[in-house]
Amino acid sequence: MTIIRVGLDTSKHVFQMHGVDENEQPVLRRQIRRGAVEKFFAKLPSTRIGIEACGASHHWARLLRGLGHEVLLMPPQYIKAYVKRGKIDAEAICEAMSRPTMRFVPVKTAEQQAALTMLGVRDLLVKQRTMLINAIRGHAAEFGVTTAKSLPSRKRGGPKQIAELLARLASDEDVPGLAREMIGVLASQLNGLDIKLKALEARLMTWHRQDQTSRCLATIPGIRPIGGVSFALKSLPSRKRGYRTPKPFARAGVLPPGSASHRARTRPPGDRSSAGSAAPATRICDGCW
């Protein structure tokens, strides 16, 4: 008996496995604890293993490849058609990876995932900065201190206008001292976030300058460095395959309107369809940096 294909359904604690032999007959159906996965596959002869492209899937792909197995990652929307029950399971993964037209996700290196961590942390810090700015505006408005919102620019949330607002609050004697003190707590957090964002963006620029794909993408109008880093890590296929025409590149949200293959519609910002994350399309519309 030779296991030619194994579908591995990962989770937090218990993994589900489904393997078939050369006659496509199920020969492996079992659950395994997370801590025993490496030991089990270290003893298993080299085979093809399919995993849903989800949280920690790239880590497991690197680990299992190091044990001599061929690991294939598949987007969940491509596996859904083979689900017999309501949820993606190991059997559906095993069936999907056998299809000759199945498309797979390139396995990211630890360095690429580290760069994606920088992008995720930056997005979170930008959201927190916007929340702080909105909170400061709301509290100040309770005492009649307001300022105009910023015009569309590269600076989200109007940090320049917030500096003016804080200066007016500090000099306005009609605002109670307790309110100024509490708003000052938010202002100190805002200053700390700005320092962290500048340091993080400097590291992103360093990574961008060292990556050829990101530099090439940044030359496209509307993408710029952070968008180039995002597309280089998230949206693009492996360099061996590439895009043969501009149309699929545009459908992935990489090309802005008016560029090559304009007839291929790009996804609007905030569209969280099954095609993937809306973050790359959002970065195009924002024109980061």
C-alpha positions as CSV (number, residue, x, y, z in Angstrom):
1,M,0.0,0.0,0.0
2,T,1.4,3.4,-1.1
3,I,-0.2,6.6,-0.1
4,I,0.1,8.9,-3.1
5,R,-1.9,11.9,-1.7
6,V,-2.8,13.3,1.7
7,G,-5.2,16.1,2.5
8,L,-4.4,17.8,5.7
9,D,-7.0,20.0,7.4
10,T,-5.2,22.2,9.9
11,S,-6.7,23.8,13.0
12,K,-5.6,25.1,16.4
13,H,-5.3,21.8,18.2
14,V,-6.5,18.7,16.2
15,F,-5.6,18.1,12.6
16,Q,-7.6,15.9,10.2
17,M,-5.9,13.7,7.6
18,H,-7.3,11.9,4.6
19,G,-5.0,9.8,2.3
20,V,-5.6,7.7,-0.8
21,D,-3.6,5.0,-2.6
22,E,-2.7,4.6,-6.3
23,N,-6.3,3.2,-6.8
24,E,-7.8,6.4,-5.3
25,Q,-9.1,4.3,-2.4
26,P,-9.0,5.9,1.1
27,V,-6.3,4.3,3.2
28,L,-5.7,7.0,5.8
29,R,-8.4,8.6,7.9
30,R,-7.4,9.9,11.3
31,Q,-7.2,12.8,13.6
32,I,-3.8,13.9,15.1
33,R,-2.8,16.3,17.7
34,R,-0.9,19.4,16.6
35,G,2.2,18.4,18.5
36,A,2.4,15.0,16.8
37,V,2.1,16.2,13.2
38,E,5.9,16.5,12.6
39,K,6.6,13.1,14.1
40,F,3.9,11.4,12.0
41,F,5.1,12.9,8.7
42,A,8.7,12.3,9.5
43,K,8.0,8.5,9.5
44,L,5.7,8.7,6.4
45,P,7.4,8.0,3.0
46,S,7.6,11.1,0.7
47,T,4.2,11.9,-0.7
48,R,2.0,14.8,-1.9
49,I,0.3,16.8,0.8
50,G,-2.5,19.3,0.2
51,I,-3.3,22.1,2.7
52,E,-5.8,24.9,2.6
53,A,-4.1,28.3,2.3
54,C,-5.0,29.8,5.6
55,G,-3.5,30.9,8.9
56,A,-0.1,29.1,9.6
57,S,-0.4,27.1,6.3
58,H,2.9,28.5,5.0
59,H,4.7,27.4,8.2
60,W,3.4,23.9,7.9
61,A,4.3,23.8,4.2
62,R,7.9,24.8,5.0
63,L,8.1,22.2,7.8
64,L,6.7,19.3,5.7
65,R,8.8,20.2,2.7
66,G,11.8,20.0,5.0
67,L,10.8,16.4,5.8
68,G,10.9,15.5,2.1
69,H,7.2,15.8,1.1
70,E,5.7,17.8,-1.8
71,V,3.3,20.3,-0.2
72,L,0.6,22.1,-2.2
73,L,-1.4,25.1,-0.9
74,M,-4.8,25.8,-2.3
75,P,-7.2,28.8,-1.9
76,P,-10.3,27.8,0.1
77,Q,-12.6,29.0,-2.7
78,Y,-11.1,26.4,-5.0
79,I,-11.7,23.6,-2.5
80,K,-15.3,24.5,-1.7
81,A,-16.6,22.7,-4.8
82,Y,-15.4,19.4,-3.4
83,V,-17.0,19.7,0.0
84,K,-19.6,17.1,0.8
85,R,-20.6,18.6,4.1
86,G,-20.9,22.2,5.2
87,K,-17.2,22.8,6.0
88,I,-13.9,22.3,4.2
89,D,-12.4,19.0,5.4
90,A,-9.4,16.8,4.7
91,E,-11.3,14.7,2.2
92,A,-12.3,17.8,0.1
93,I,-8.7,19.0,0.2
94,C,-7.4,15.6,-1.0
95,E,-9.9,15.6,-3.8
96,A,-9.3,19.1,-4.9
97,M,-5.5,18.7,-5.2
98,S,-6.0,15.8,-7.6
99,R,-7.7,18.1,-10.2
100,P,-5.4,18.7,-13.3
101,T,-6.6,22.3,-13.6
102,M,-6.2,23.2,-9.9
103,R,-4.2,26.3,-9.2
104,F,-1.9,26.4,-6.2
105,V,-0.6,29.1,-3.9
106,P,3.2,29.6,-3.9
107,V,4.7,28.8,-0.5
108,K,6.1,31.9,1.2
109,T,9.5,32.0,2.8
110,A,9.9,33.1,6.4
111,E,11.5,36.3,5.2
112,Q,8.5,37.1,3.0
113,Q,6.1,36.4,5.9
114,A,8.2,38.7,8.1
115,A,7.7,41.5,5.5
116,L,4.0,40.8,5.5
117,T,4.1,41.1,9.3
118,M,5.4,44.7,8.8
119,L,2.5,45.4,6.5
120,G,0.0,44.0,8.9
121,V,1.4,46.0,11.9
122,R,1.5,49.2,9.8
123,D,-2.2,48.7,8.9
124,L,-3.1,48.2,12.5
125,L,-1.2,51.3,13.7
126,V,-2.8,53.4,11.0
127,K,-6.3,52.2,12.2
128,Q,-5.3,53.0,15.8
129,R,-4.1,56.5,14.7
130,T,-7.4,57.1,13.0
131,M,-9.3,56.0,16.1
132,L,-7.3,58.3,18.3
133,I,-7.8,61.3,16.0
134,N,-11.5,60.7,15.8
135,A,-11.7,60.4,19.6
136,I,-9.8,63.6,20.1
137,R,-12.1,65.4,17.6
138,G,-15.2,64.0,19.3
139,H,-14.1,65.0,22.8
140,A,-13.0,68.5,21.7
141,A,-16.3,69.1,19.9
142,E,-18.1,68.6,23.2
143,F,-16.5,71.9,24.3
144,G,-17.1,73.7,21.0
145,V,-13.5,73.3,19.8
146,T,-13.4,72.1,16.2
147,T,-11.2,72.3,13.2
148,A,-11.7,71.6,9.5
149,K,-11.1,68.0,8.3
150,S,-8.1,67.6,6.1
151,L,-8.3,67.6,2.3
152,P,-7.6,64.3,0.5
153,S,-3.9,63.7,0.9
154,R,-1.3,61.1,1.7
155,K,-1.9,61.8,5.4
156,R,-5.0,60.0,6.5
157,G,-7.1,61.5,9.3
158,G,-5.6,65.0,9.2
159,P,-2.7,64.8,11.7
160,K,-1.8,68.5,10.8
161,Q,-5.3,69.6,11.7
162,I,-5.1,67.6,14.9
163,A,-2.0,69.5,15.9
164,E,-3.9,72.8,15.4
165,L,-6.8,71.4,17.4
166,L,-4.6,70.4,20.3
167,A,-3.0,73.8,20.3
168,R,-6.4,75.5,20.5
169,L,-7.4,73.2,23.4
170,A,-4.3,74.0,25.3
171,S,-5.0,77.8,25.1
172,D,-8.7,77.7,25.6
173,E,-9.5,78.6,29.2
174,D,-13.2,77.6,28.8
175,V,-12.2,74.0,28.5
176,P,-12.0,72.3,31.9
177,G,-8.6,71.2,33.0
178,L,-9.7,67.6,33.5
179,A,-10.9,67.4,29.9
180,R,-7.6,68.9,28.6
181,E,-5.7,66.4,30.7
182,M,-7.7,63.4,29.4
183,I,-7.3,64.6,25.8
184,G,-3.6,65.0,26.5
185,V,-3.4,61.3,27.3
186,L,-4.8,60.5,23.8
187,A,-2.4,63.1,22.3
188,S,0.6,61.4,23.9
189,Q,-0.6,58.0,22.5
190,L,-1.0,59.6,19.1
191,N,2.6,61.0,19.2
192,G,3.9,57.6,20.1
193,L,2.1,56.0,17.2
194,D,3.5,58.6,14.8
195,I,7.0,57.7,15.9
196,K,6.4,54.0,15.5
197,L,4.8,54.5,12.1
198,K,7.8,56.5,10.8
199,A,10.2,53.8,12.0
200,L,8.1,51.1,10.4
201,E,7.7,52.9,7.1
202,A,11.5,53.4,7.0
203,R,12.0,49.6,7.3
204,L,9.4,49.0,4.6
205,M,11.2,51.3,2.3
206,T,14.5,49.4,3.0
207,W,12.7,46.2,2.1
208,H,11.2,47.8,-1.0
209,R,14.6,49.0,-2.3
210,Q,16.0,45.5,-1.9
211,D,13.2,43.7,-3.8
212,Q,13.3,43.9,-7.6
213,T,9.6,43.0,-8.0
214,S,8.5,45.7,-5.6
215,R,10.6,48.3,-7.3
216,C,9.2,47.4,-10.7
217,L,5.6,47.5,-9.5
218,A,6.2,50.9,-7.8
219,T,6.8,52.5,-11.3
220,I,3.2,51.9,-12.2
221,P,1.1,55.0,-11.5
222,G,-0.9,54.7,-8.4
223,I,0.9,51.9,-6.7
224,R,4.0,53.4,-5.0
225,P,6.3,51.7,-2.6
226,I,3.9,50.2,0.0
227,G,1.6,49.0,-2.7
228,G,4.6,47.5,-4.5
229,V,5.6,45.6,-1.3
230,S,2.0,44.4,-0.8
231,F,1.6,43.1,-4.4
232,A,5.0,41.5,-4.5
233,L,4.2,39.5,-1.4
234,K,0.4,38.9,-1.7
235,S,-1.0,39.2,-5.2
236,L,1.6,38.0,-7.6
237,P,2.1,34.4,-8.7
238,S,5.4,32.6,-8.7
239,R,8.0,34.2,-11.1
240,K,8.2,31.0,-13.1
241,R,4.5,31.3,-14.1
242,G,4.0,35.0,-14.2
243,Y,1.2,36.8,-16.1
244,R,1.1,36.3,-19.8
245,T,-1.2,39.2,-20.5
246,P,-2.2,42.3,-18.6
247,K,-5.8,41.2,-18.1
248,P,-5.4,38.8,-15.2
249,F,-2.9,41.3,-13.7
250,A,-5.7,43.9,-13.8
251,R,-8.3,41.6,-12.4
252,A,-6.1,40.9,-9.4
253,G,-6.4,44.6,-8.7
254,V,-2.8,45.4,-9.6
255,L,-3.4,47.8,-12.5
256,P,-5.2,51.1,-11.9
257,P,-8.0,52.3,-14.3
258,G,-6.7,53.7,-17.6
259,S,-3.7,51.5,-17.8
260,A,-3.2,48.4,-19.9
261,S,-6.2,46.2,-20.3
262,H,-8.6,48.8,-18.9
263,R,-11.5,46.6,-19.9
264,A,-10.6,44.2,-17.2
265,R,-12.4,45.6,-14.2
266,T,-10.5,46.2,-11.0
267,R,-12.1,45.5,-7.7
268,P,-13.2,48.6,-5.8
269,P,-11.7,49.2,-2.3
270,G,-13.6,47.4,0.4
271,D,-14.8,44.6,-1.9
272,R,-14.1,41.5,0.2
273,S,-15.1,38.9,-2.4
274,S,-13.9,35.4,-2.6
275,A,-11.1,36.5,-4.9
276,G,-9.0,37.6,-2.0
277,S,-8.2,40.5,0.3
278,A,-9.2,44.0,-0.5
279,A,-6.0,45.5,0.9
280,P,-4.1,45.6,-2.4
281,A,-6.9,47.3,-4.2
282,T,-7.3,49.7,-1.3
283,R,-3.6,50.6,-1.5
284,I,-4.0,51.5,-5.2
285,C,-6.8,53.9,-4.5
286,D,-5.0,55.4,-1.6
287,G,-1.8,55.8,-3.6
288,C,0.4,55.0,-0.6
289,W,3.3,57.5,-0.5
